[in-house]
């Protein structure tokens, strides 16, 4: 770290500690001083961080819309389309002027950008709601993203931001040997679920957190199988490079060793090896050691490396004895040829479809019954979703020897509507695929009823066309900016003017789990019936148990049921929920869930019978 950087970070820390009271007074004062939506030209101002007012006050800033003037909620956005307005403040509640913000896309990457004015306010055009807004300014990081939902499209988004710095370090064992594959993360109680900064140590034990937050009290966590976790408060400024020494600990699951080689027998260094929730990397000689965590019978063993298709042993979990200490060594051979699929997307009039999204609709899941939505194709750095180039071209690499379905989406400019296309299966290795997109001309009206599981109408349900999202993505249950309606007292709805192409109907209502239904081209869509299941909300606390559970699964009728993450912009479902210190964030389950199964690694350690409250949230404590 340079001397200038050290001075800067020291100054940040001192300002944070000294200005706490002033920060609180500033937030409260700002509530009664509405910033102008349009300001005169001004000089660029360097924003100064102010102190965090503490968790309670931060919660008030994040949830109380008075932090942004009430008058803004009452007037429509000035730009046609779906416009999102809001404000950026630091943890002391002070406005952050002249900072770049962006509506983040389905991958969490900045998409549409703009800049705040002198009062920290902004207006940007979004492609749909819900919309998440984050800072995209070098030297800053997002503590809590701003959100605008379909329920309150005119409510301003409040973004909490903090200065950032680059945190470099190395993870080693007590003998000083580098440790690869360690998971390093920064957490803060001020940040909620948005405030998570992660990195993984490489083959030399080094890691880099490029946008670490300069906030007091943040916790740095380092974890690696077979080693005791390292938890520490992050000092400001931190030593650089930071040296983290992990102490050995007995493995909690079977140990798998092996070698990753290419087809000619050459060892592969730094290959990513995955089995369920467990991850590691191969060393200079291609050797790896992996301590098994969560897995089930369908879990594959996967090795992936750059410039190669992955080696996949499907259903490897069925061979593993959970109580074994060590498993037979394996040799994972990467295919000799990297398989790809390339081609072009053309619009309905035959023109090149530039900037359209193309995604693998059915990538190979690394952990099909677990917590991760990662894929074998993406493990070696290949993308499973990309945008077409100027000629409508695309190319997916690192594919397994099988067929894939491609999901295409883009905007028909003439119809001003998003159109979707799902391809027929395409064999890996296929070149020059041509995907002809349909036009956005309206099809038959989309109409029907929304009912409860018992057949009663659901009034006030939000019904709209969904995005071309892959399973488990943050946009899976989001809606487009257009083609949204609300059901009447009889539960009926009607959407006119929607394109006749492939569509996904998304339905959401208070106290119910959401639904997403594909509408195939040419299929009847004028008399649909959508049934919603009642939702029950809960939080889990197993922090006092020994050992603490690190995974939770919901059961309904003796079968696994989805667990819904309810503190995100749009609901997300997972088959297995990861616990931090035995604790869960707020979650939701279906009303038919009667039991929770608790795991530590691959071992079941307990079960909890549920009696969930139909109103409000239930705290489930175990044991």
HUHUVEN-V226176 format. One record per residue. RES is the residue in one small letter. SS is DSSP state (H for helix, E for strand, - for the rest). Layout:
BEGIN
RES:SS + RES:SS
END
This chain:
BEGIN
x:- + x:- + x:H + x:H + x:H + x:H + x:H + x:H + x:H + x:H + x:H + x:H + x:H + x:H + x:H + x:H + x:H + x:H + x:- + x:H + x:H + x:H + x:H + x:H + x:H + x:H + x:H + x:H + x:H + x:H + x:- + x:- + x:- + x:- + x:- + x:- + x:- + x:- + x:- + x:- + x:- + x:- + x:- + x:- + x:- + x:- + x:- + x:- + x:- + x:- + x:- + x:- + x:- + x:- + x:H + x:H + x:H + x:H + x:H + x:H + x:H + x:H + x:H + x:- + x:H + x:H + x:H + x:- + x:- + x:H + x:H + x:H + x:H + x:H + x:- + x:- + x:- + x:- + x:- + x:- + x:- + x:E + x:E + x:E + x:E + x:E + x:E + x:E + x:E + x:E + x:- + x:- + x:- + x:- + x:E + x:- + x:- + x:- + x:- + x:E + x:E + x:E + x:E + x:E + x:- + x:- + x:- + x:- + x:- + x:E + x:E + x:E + x:E + x:E + x:E + x:- + x:- + x:- + x:- + x:- + x:E + x:E + x:E + x:E + x:E + x:E + x:- + x:- + x:- + x:- + x:E + x:E + x:E + x:E + x:E + x:- + x:- + x:- + x:- + x:E + x:E + x:E + x:E + x:E + x:- + x:E + x:E + x:E + x:- + x:H + x:H + x:H + x:- + x:- + x:- + x:- + x:E + x:E + x:E + x:E + x:E + x:E + x:E + x:E + x:E + x:E + x:E + x:E + x:E + x:E + x:E + x:E + x:E + x:- + x:- + x:- + x:- + x:E + x:- + x:- + x:- + x:- + x:E + x:E + x:E + x:E + x:E + x:- + x:- + x:- + x:- + x:H + x:H + x:H + x:- + x:E + x:E + x:E + x:E + x:E + x:- + x:- + x:- + x:- + x:- + x:E + x:E + x:E + x:E + x:E + x:E + x:E + x:E + x:- + x:- + x:- + x:- + x:- + x:E + x:E + x:E + x:E + x:E + x:- + x:- + x:- + x:E + x:- + x:- + x:E + x:E + x:E + x:E + x:- + x:- + x:- + x:- + x:- + x:- + x:- + x:- + x:E + x:E + x:E + x:E + x:E + x:- + x:E + x:- + x:- + x:- + x:- + x:- + x:- + x:E + x:E + x:E + x:E + x:E + x:E + x:E + x:- + x:- + x:- + x:- + x:- + x:E + x:- + x:- + x:- + x:- + x:E + x:E + x:E + x:E + x:- + x:- + x:E + x:E + x:E + x:E + x:- + x:- + x:- + x:- + x:- + x:E + x:E + x:E + x:E + x:E + x:- + x:- + x:- + x:- + x:- + x:- + x:- + x:- + x:- + x:E + x:E + x:E + x:E + x:- + x:- + x:- + x:- + x:- + x:- + x:E + x:E + x:E + x:- + x:- + x:H + x:H + x:H + x:H + x:- + x:- + x:- + x:- + x:- + x:- + x:E + x:- + x:- + x:- + x:E + x:E + x:E + x:E + x:- + x:- + x:- + x:- + x:- + x:E + x:E + x:E + x:E + x:E + x:E + x:E + x:E + x:- + x:- + x:- + x:- + x:- + x:E + x:- + x:- + x:- + x:- + x:E + x:E + x:E + x:E + x:- + x:- + x:- + x:- + x:E + x:- + x:- + x:- + x:- + x:- + x:- + x:- + x:- + x:- + x:E + x:- + x:- + x:- + x:- + x:- + x:- + x:- + x:- + x:- + x:E + x:E + x:E + x:- + x:- + x:- + x:- + x:- + x:E + x:E + x:E + x:E + x:E + x:E + x:E + x:- + x:- + x:- + x:E + x:E + x:- + x:E + x:E + x:E + x:E + x:E + x:E + x:E + x:- + x:- + x:- + x:- + x:E + x:E + x:E + x:E + x:E + x:E + x:- + x:- + x:- + x:E + x:E + x:- + x:- + x:- + x:- + x:- + x:E + x:E + x:E + x:E + x:- + x:- + x:- + x:- + x:- + x:E + x:- + x:- + x:- + x:E + x:E + x:E + x:E + x:E + x:E + x:E + x:- + x:- + x:- + x:- + x:E + x:- + x:- + x:- + x:- + x:E + x:E + x:E + x:E + x:E + x:- + x:- + x:- + x:- + x:- + x:- + x:- + x:- + x:- + x:- + x:- + x:- + x:E + x:E + x:E + x:E + x:E + x:E + x:E + x:E + x:- + x:- + x:- + x:- + x:- + x:E + x:E + x:E + x:E + x:- + x:- + x:- + x:E + x:- + x:- + x:E + x:E + x:E + x:E + x:E + x:E + x:E + x:- + x:- + x:- + x:E + x:- + x:- + x:E + x:E + x:E + x:E + x:E + x:- + x:- + x:- + x:- + x:- + x:- + x:- + x:- + x:E + x:E + x:E + x:E + x:E + x:- + x:E + x:E + x:E + x:E + x:E + x:E + x:E + x:E + x:- + x:- + x:- + x:- + x:- + x:- + x:- + x:- + x:- + x:E + x:E + x:E + x:E + x:E + x:E + x:- + x:- + x:E + x:E + x:E + x:- + x:E + x:E + x:E + x:- + x:- + x:- + x:- + x:- + x:- + x:E + x:E + x:E + x:- + x:- + x:E + x:E + x:- + x:E + x:- + x:- + x:E + x:- + x:- + x:- + x:E + x:E + x:E + x:E + x:- + x:- + x:- + x:- + x:E + x:E + x:E + x:E + x:E + x:E + x:- + x:- + x:E + x:E + x:E + x:E + x:E + x:E + x:E + x:- + x:- + x:- + x:- + x:- + x:- + x:- + x:E + x:E + x:E + x:E + x:E + x:- + x:-
END
